[in-house]
Amino acid sequence: MKALFLLGLVVLVLGVLSFFVPLPHRERHGVSIGDASIGVTTSSKETVSPIVSGVLVLAGAGMLIAGRGKSS
């Protein structure tokens, strides 16, 4: 049961961080003819959808509750 608790804690932390931390995304657009190439590289930072973040938080909380177990 400790493994489920720890996994739930990790998922919960990742879910909370996904609300605030943007993920970098880089794309390259261009044309290559033989050895010559012309292109543009664009970069942007996008956050994860709030729905996905909410699902991660709820799943992590559920795993924490299921994994806490009863101590004898």
Phi and psi in radians as a Rosetta constraint file:
Dihedral C 1 N 2 CA 2 C 2 CIRCULARHARMONIC -1.130 0.35
Dihedral N 2 CA 2 C 2 N 3 CIRCULARHARMONIC -0.620 0.35
Dihedral C 2 N 3 CA 3 C 3 CIRCULARHARMONIC -1.131 0.35
Dihedral N 3 CA 3 C 3 N 4 CIRCULARHARMONIC -0.717 0.35
Dihedral C 3 N 4 CA 4 C 4 CIRCULARHARMONIC -1.137 0.35
Dihedral N 4 CA 4 C 4 N 5 CIRCULARHARMONIC -0.670 0.35
Dihedral C 4 N 5 CA 5 C 5 CIRCULARHARMONIC -1.116 0.35
Dihedral N 5 CA 5 C 5 N 6 CIRCULARHARMONIC -0.791 0.35
Dihedral C 5 N 6 CA 6 C 6 CIRCULARHARMONIC -1.177 0.35
Dihedral N 6 CA 6 C 6 N 7 CIRCULARHARMONIC -0.698 0.35
Dihedral C 6 N 7 CA 7 C 7 CIRCULARHARMONIC -1.111 0.35
Dihedral N 7 CA 7 C 7 N 8 CIRCULARHARMONIC -0.711 0.35
Dihedral C 7 N 8 CA 8 C 8 CIRCULARHARMONIC -1.097 0.35
Dihedral N 8 CA 8 C 8 N 9 CIRCULARHARMONIC -0.664 0.35
Dihedral C 8 N 9 CA 9 C 9 CIRCULARHARMONIC -1.141 0.35
Dihedral N 9 CA 9 C 9 N 10 CIRCULARHARMONIC -0.737 0.35
Dihedral C 9 N 10 CA 10 C 10 CIRCULARHARMONIC -1.126 0.35
Dihedral N 10 CA 10 C 10 N 11 CIRCULARHARMONIC -0.790 0.35
Dihedral C 10 N 11 CA 11 C 11 CIRCULARHARMONIC -1.122 0.35
Dihedral N 11 CA 11 C 11 N 12 CIRCULARHARMONIC -0.684 0.35
Dihedral C 11 N 12 CA 12 C 12 CIRCULARHARMONIC -1.114 0.35
Dihedral N 12 CA 12 C 12 N 13 CIRCULARHARMONIC -0.778 0.35
Dihedral C 12 N 13 CA 13 C 13 CIRCULARHARMONIC -1.123 0.35
Dihedral N 13 CA 13 C 13 N 14 CIRCULARHARMONIC -0.752 0.35
Dihedral C 13 N 14 CA 14 C 14 CIRCULARHARMONIC -1.095 0.35
Dihedral N 14 CA 14 C 14 N 15 CIRCULARHARMONIC -0.658 0.35
Dihedral C 14 N 15 CA 15 C 15 CIRCULARHARMONIC -1.127 0.35
Dihedral N 15 CA 15 C 15 N 16 CIRCULARHARMONIC -0.746 0.35
Dihedral C 15 N 16 CA 16 C 16 CIRCULARHARMONIC -1.178 0.35
Dihedral N 16 CA 16 C 16 N 17 CIRCULARHARMONIC -0.737 0.35
Dihedral C 16 N 17 CA 17 C 17 CIRCULARHARMONIC -1.140 0.35
Dihedral N 17 CA 17 C 17 N 18 CIRCULARHARMONIC -0.558 0.35
Dihedral C 17 N 18 CA 18 C 18 CIRCULARHARMONIC -1.187 0.35
Dihedral N 18 CA 18 C 18 N 19 CIRCULARHARMONIC -0.294 0.35
Dihedral C 18 N 19 CA 19 C 19 CIRCULARHARMONIC -1.224 0.35
Dihedral N 19 CA 19 C 19 N 20 CIRCULARHARMONIC -0.543 0.35
Dihedral C 19 N 20 CA 20 C 20 CIRCULARHARMONIC -1.986 0.35
Dihedral N 20 CA 20 C 20 N 21 CIRCULARHARMONIC -0.544 0.35
Dihedral C 20 N 21 CA 21 C 21 CIRCULARHARMONIC -1.619 0.35
Dihedral N 21 CA 21 C 21 N 22 CIRCULARHARMONIC 2.065 0.35
Dihedral C 21 N 22 CA 22 C 22 CIRCULARHARMONIC -1.371 0.35
Dihedral N 22 CA 22 C 22 N 23 CIRCULARHARMONIC 2.582 0.35
Dihedral C 22 N 23 CA 23 C 23 CIRCULARHARMONIC -1.731 0.35
Dihedral N 23 CA 23 C 23 N 24 CIRCULARHARMONIC 2.264 0.35
Dihedral C 23 N 24 CA 24 C 24 CIRCULARHARMONIC -1.278 0.35
Dihedral N 24 CA 24 C 24 N 25 CIRCULARHARMONIC 2.525 0.35
Dihedral C 24 N 25 CA 25 C 25 CIRCULARHARMONIC -2.410 0.35
Dihedral N 25 CA 25 C 25 N 26 CIRCULARHARMONIC 2.225 0.35
Dihedral C 25 N 26 CA 26 C 26 CIRCULARHARMONIC -2.219 0.35
Dihedral N 26 CA 26 C 26 N 27 CIRCULARHARMONIC 2.327 0.35
Dihedral C 26 N 27 CA 27 C 27 CIRCULARHARMONIC -2.221 0.35
Dihedral N 27 CA 27 C 27 N 28 CIRCULARHARMONIC 2.551 0.35
Dihedral C 27 N 28 CA 28 C 28 CIRCULARHARMONIC -2.076 0.35
Dihedral N 28 CA 28 C 28 N 29 CIRCULARHARMONIC 2.187 0.35
Dihedral C 28 N 29 CA 29 C 29 CIRCULARHARMONIC -2.053 0.35
Dihedral N 29 CA 29 C 29 N 30 CIRCULARHARMONIC 2.292 0.35
Dihedral C 29 N 30 CA 30 C 30 CIRCULARHARMONIC 3.118 0.35
Dihedral N 30 CA 30 C 30 N 31 CIRCULARHARMONIC -3.127 0.35
Dihedral C 30 N 31 CA 31 C 31 CIRCULARHARMONIC -2.189 0.35
Dihedral N 31 CA 31 C 31 N 32 CIRCULARHARMONIC 2.389 0.35
Dihedral C 31 N 32 CA 32 C 32 CIRCULARHARMONIC -2.160 0.35
Dihedral N 32 CA 32 C 32 N 33 CIRCULARHARMONIC 2.130 0.35
Dihedral C 32 N 33 CA 33 C 33 CIRCULARHARMONIC -2.173 0.35
Dihedral N 33 CA 33 C 33 N 34 CIRCULARHARMONIC 1.906 0.35
Dihedral C 33 N 34 CA 34 C 34 CIRCULARHARMONIC 1.089 0.35
Dihedral N 34 CA 34 C 34 N 35 CIRCULARHARMONIC -2.208 0.35
Dihedral C 34 N 35 CA 35 C 35 CIRCULARHARMONIC -1.533 0.35
Dihedral N 35 CA 35 C 35 N 36 CIRCULARHARMONIC -0.202 0.35
Dihedral C 35 N 36 CA 36 C 36 CIRCULARHARMONIC -1.625 0.35
Dihedral N 36 CA 36 C 36 N 37 CIRCULARHARMONIC 2.489 0.35
Dihedral C 36 N 37 CA 37 C 37 CIRCULARHARMONIC -2.520 0.35
Dihedral N 37 CA 37 C 37 N 38 CIRCULARHARMONIC 2.514 0.35
Dihedral C 37 N 38 CA 38 C 38 CIRCULARHARMONIC -2.211 0.35
Dihedral N 38 CA 38 C 38 N 39 CIRCULARHARMONIC 2.257 0.35
Dihedral C 38 N 39 CA 39 C 39 CIRCULARHARMONIC -2.842 0.35
Dihedral N 39 CA 39 C 39 N 40 CIRCULARHARMONIC 2.969 0.35
Dihedral C 39 N 40 CA 40 C 40 CIRCULARHARMONIC -2.285 0.35
Dihedral N 40 CA 40 C 40 N 41 CIRCULARHARMONIC 2.346 0.35
Dihedral C 40 N 41 CA 41 C 41 CIRCULARHARMONIC -1.867 0.35
Dihedral N 41 CA 41 C 41 N 42 CIRCULARHARMONIC 2.174 0.35
Dihedral C 41 N 42 CA 42 C 42 CIRCULARHARMONIC -1.945 0.35
Dihedral N 42 CA 42 C 42 N 43 CIRCULARHARMONIC 2.493 0.35
Dihedral C 42 N 43 CA 43 C 43 CIRCULARHARMONIC -2.307 0.35
Dihedral N 43 CA 43 C 43 N 44 CIRCULARHARMONIC 2.531 0.35
Dihedral C 43 N 44 CA 44 C 44 CIRCULARHARMONIC -2.598 0.35
Dihedral N 44 CA 44 C 44 N 45 CIRCULARHARMONIC 2.862 0.35
Dihedral C 44 N 45 CA 45 C 45 CIRCULARHARMONIC -2.101 0.35
Dihedral N 45 CA 45 C 45 N 46 CIRCULARHARMONIC 2.193 0.35
Dihedral C 45 N 46 CA 46 C 46 CIRCULARHARMONIC -2.180 0.35
Dihedral N 46 CA 46 C 46 N 47 CIRCULARHARMONIC 2.463 0.35
Dihedral C 46 N 47 CA 47 C 47 CIRCULARHARMONIC -1.582 0.35
Dihedral N 47 CA 47 C 47 N 48 CIRCULARHARMONIC 2.786 0.35
Dihedral C 47 N 48 CA 48 C 48 CIRCULARHARMONIC -1.263 0.35
Dihedral N 48 CA 48 C 48 N 49 CIRCULARHARMONIC 2.618 0.35
Dihedral C 48 N 49 CA 49 C 49 CIRCULARHARMONIC -0.980 0.35
Dihedral N 49 CA 49 C 49 N 50 CIRCULARHARMONIC 2.433 0.35
Dihedral C 49 N 50 CA 50 C 50 CIRCULARHARMONIC -1.059 0.35
Dihedral N 50 CA 50 C 50 N 51 CIRCULARHARMONIC -0.484 0.35
Dihedral C 50 N 51 CA 51 C 51 CIRCULARHARMONIC -1.170 0.35
Dihedral N 51 CA 51 C 51 N 52 CIRCULARHARMONIC -0.771 0.35
Dihedral C 51 N 52 CA 52 C 52 CIRCULARHARMONIC -1.126 0.35
Dihedral N 52 CA 52 C 52 N 53 CIRCULARHARMONIC -0.729 0.35
Dihedral C 52 N 53 CA 53 C 53 CIRCULARHARMONIC -1.086 0.35
Dihedral N 53 CA 53 C 53 N 54 CIRCULARHARMONIC -0.746 0.35
Dihedral C 53 N 54 CA 54 C 54 CIRCULARHARMONIC -1.108 0.35
Dihedral N 54 CA 54 C 54 N 55 CIRCULARHARMONIC -0.696 0.35
Dihedral C 54 N 55 CA 55 C 55 CIRCULARHARMONIC -1.119 0.35
Dihedral N 55 CA 55 C 55 N 56 CIRCULARHARMONIC -0.716 0.35
Dihedral C 55 N 56 CA 56 C 56 CIRCULARHARMONIC -1.096 0.35
Dihedral N 56 CA 56 C 56 N 57 CIRCULARHARMONIC -0.736 0.35
Dihedral C 56 N 57 CA 57 C 57 CIRCULARHARMONIC -1.125 0.35
Dihedral N 57 CA 57 C 57 N 58 CIRCULARHARMONIC -0.792 0.35
Dihedral C 57 N 58 CA 58 C 58 CIRCULARHARMONIC -1.141 0.35
Dihedral N 58 CA 58 C 58 N 59 CIRCULARHARMONIC -0.708 0.35
Dihedral C 58 N 59 CA 59 C 59 CIRCULARHARMONIC -1.135 0.35
Dihedral N 59 CA 59 C 59 N 60 CIRCULARHARMONIC -0.733 0.35
Dihedral C 59 N 60 CA 60 C 60 CIRCULARHARMONIC -1.105 0.35
Dihedral N 60 CA 60 C 60 N 61 CIRCULARHARMONIC -0.742 0.35
Dihedral C 60 N 61 CA 61 C 61 CIRCULARHARMONIC -1.133 0.35
Dihedral N 61 CA 61 C 61 N 62 CIRCULARHARMONIC -0.686 0.35
Dihedral C 61 N 62 CA 62 C 62 CIRCULARHARMONIC -1.110 0.35
Dihedral N 62 CA 62 C 62 N 63 CIRCULARHARMONIC -0.724 0.35
Dihedral C 62 N 63 CA 63 C 63 CIRCULARHARMONIC -1.180 0.35
Dihedral N 63 CA 63 C 63 N 64 CIRCULARHARMONIC -0.607 0.35
Dihedral C 63 N 64 CA 64 C 64 CIRCULARHARMONIC -1.106 0.35
Dihedral N 64 CA 64 C 64 N 65 CIRCULARHARMONIC -0.761 0.35
Dihedral C 64 N 65 CA 65 C 65 CIRCULARHARMONIC -1.171 0.35
Dihedral N 65 CA 65 C 65 N 66 CIRCULARHARMONIC -0.756 0.35
Dihedral C 65 N 66 CA 66 C 66 CIRCULARHARMONIC -1.216 0.35
Dihedral N 66 CA 66 C 66 N 67 CIRCULARHARMONIC -0.534 0.35
Dihedral C 66 N 67 CA 67 C 67 CIRCULARHARMONIC -1.606 0.35
Dihedral N 67 CA 67 C 67 N 68 CIRCULARHARMONIC -0.071 0.35
Dihedral C 67 N 68 CA 68 C 68 CIRCULARHARMONIC -1.261 0.35
Dihedral N 68 CA 68 C 68 N 69 CIRCULARHARMONIC -0.529 0.35
Dihedral C 68 N 69 CA 69 C 69 CIRCULARHARMONIC 1.099 0.35
Dihedral N 69 CA 69 C 69 N 70 CIRCULARHARMONIC 3.066 0.35
Dihedral C 69 N 70 CA 70 C 70 CIRCULARHARMONIC -1.906 0.35
Dihedral N 70 CA 70 C 70 N 71 CIRCULARHARMONIC 2.266 0.35
Dihedral C 70 N 71 CA 71 C 71 CIRCULARHARMONIC -1.564 0.35
Dihedral N 71 CA 71 C 71 N 72 CIRCULARHARMONIC 2.386 0.35
